[in-house]
Amino acid sequence: MSVAGQQSRFARAATPVGQAFALALEVIRLTFRRPFQTREFIEQFWFTASVSILPAALVAIPFGAVIALQLGSLTVQIGAQSYTGAASVLAIVQQASPIVTALMLAGAAGTAICADLGARTIRDEIDAMQVLGISPIHRLIVPRTWALVIVATLLNGMVSVVGVAGGYVFNVLVQGGTPGAYLASFSSLAQLSDLWVGELKAAIFGFIAAVVASYRGLHPRPGPKGVGDAVNESVVITFVLLFLVNLAITTVYLRLVPGKGA
């Protein structure tokens, strides 16, 4: 293949990335434009919370249980049973809770956002709004994005509590752990910054899920099948980005914030 052909393929592959990044910047810029779409924000906030709370809580229980069981078995092997609780809390609050929250939001609310915008796009409603001088990003995407961000931060706290509680129950009942030792070990390794980084991850993941879903909803292929394909693609792309961003944030956090007692 010629150099021009390779450059053309690279340009076609890089264009969606640039457009999605530009959409994210535009959402941030238009957030400060008045009037803010308060009614749309409240409706999207309620919808997102209603479709995400129960699935996230149900998924958090086995997540916490699996982490507690695995860490409990490992700590018994190395003779560090007293640190089972602290290790479980760190794993749940720092890693599992933000990921579970983001996956639930991307699978429930993100797909709804993408389908709604995709349907509006193929019906030319988005073009009609632009002709009328109404910014679809300001009117539709900004309130949806910040609704997902706020729900993500609140939902992350609930998932953390449910996950830790599930880990506690399974450690005490299944593995015969000591309730007092499990709870007392929280302060030995865990620190407040671990909670803050979990909340930061949840907010960033919610923003990414909303932007990806909105971008794919604004650029579907023609026809109803194109909207369905866009919804599927938005979920897959969001999952990949979440794990990559989680890796980057965790690496930076562990570099900048020393562990307790280090």
Salt bridges, closest charged atoms under 4 A:
GLU26 OE2 - ARG29 NH2 2.56
GLU40 OE1 - ARG139 NH1 3.53
GLU40 OE2 - ARG144 NH1 2.72
GLU43 OE2 - ARG39 NE 3.37
ASP116 OD2 - ARG120 NE 3.13
ASP116 OD2 - ARG144 NH2 2.82
GLU125 OE1 - ARG120 NH1 3.59
GLU125 OE2 - ARG123 NH2 2.78
ASP229 OD2 - ARG221 NH2 3.82
ASP229 OD2 - LYS225 NZ 3.03
GLU233 OE1 - ARG216 NH2 2.52
GLU233 OE2 - ARG221 NH2 2.72
